[in-house]
C-alpha cells in the first residue's frame, strides 16, 4: 500500500508535478549553499587569543588577527588560533653544585608566545612550542647557574641565584619567540647525607657557643670570688683595726686610773659579796681571799700593780698599740684574739 503511494508520487514529479515545485527546490538549495558558504567564511577569535591564516596556495600568511569576527576563503584558508595568555609550568631538575653536592631544584615559569611573531613561531615550532623548548632550556640554565655556587651559597644567596636564573632563561626563551613573565624557585633540597652533615655542623656550633658561655661564666664567678675575698680581707683588716683601737682606748682609760681607786673598787665588791652571803639562810664559810678582804696580804695588790703597769706602758702611736695587742694575744694561753683579751682585762679590773 505504502509502496504504491510512493510510486504514484514519483510518477507525478516525473511528469512535471505541481507548478513551481522545481523552482522552489532550486531556491532552497541556493539558500542552503549560501548559508553554508557564509558559515565557513567566518571565524571568531576569543579573548586572549590570536589567529594566523594558513592558505593552501601560499602557506602561512604573515597577518595576525586579534579578537573578534573575521572572514576567510572556505577550503582555501583556515585559521590557526594561539592562546597568548601566560600559562604556568613546573620543571624539576637534579643538578650538581660547585662543591659537587647533588641538589634537587624545582622551577616554576609563566610563559606565553610572542604575539608579534606568531607566524615565525608556528613555522619553527608549531602549536606545542612550550613542550619542545621549555624543558630543555630550563634544565640547561639550571645546571649552568647552580654549578657557579656552593651548596651553602644556594641557601644564603637564594635571591641572587633566582635572579640569575631568571635573567638567563628570559634571554634564552627570547631566541625562540617565547616570553617568560615570571621565573621562581619553588623547591631547593639537598641529599640526605648533606642534610645530616649540615645538622651536625649546626649542633657542633651550638655546643661550641655553649662551651664559650660556660667559660665566660666561670671567669665571672672567679672574678666574683676574688672581689669577695678582697672584700672579706678588707673587712678583717677593719675589724682588727677596730679591736686594736678598742684595746688602745681601754689601755688609755687604765692609764688614767689610780691604784688606790682600784683597791677601793675591790673593797666595794667584797662588801657586796659579804652582804649577799649574810642575807642568805645557808651557812657559808669563806676565806678572806675568797671575800677579797685580805687587804694586809701582799698578793692583794698584785693584780692592781699588773694593771697599772699595763696602763703606764701604753704605746706612743697606733703601730706600737697594734704590736702590744698582738703580744697580749700571744701571751694568752687560750689563744684569744685582741678583743677577747681586752674584755677579760675589763672584767678583771672592773
PyMOL commands that set and color helices and strands:
alter all, ss='L'
color gray80, all
select helices_A, chain A and resi 2-14+21-41+115-124+129-146+151-156+158-174+192-256+259-278+298-312+318-331+338-349
alter helices_A, ss='H'
color red, helices_A
select strands_A, chain A and resi 42-45+49-55+59-65+68-71+77-83+87-96+102-113+178-190
alter strands_A, ss='S'
color yellow, strands_A
deselect
rebuild
show_as cartoon
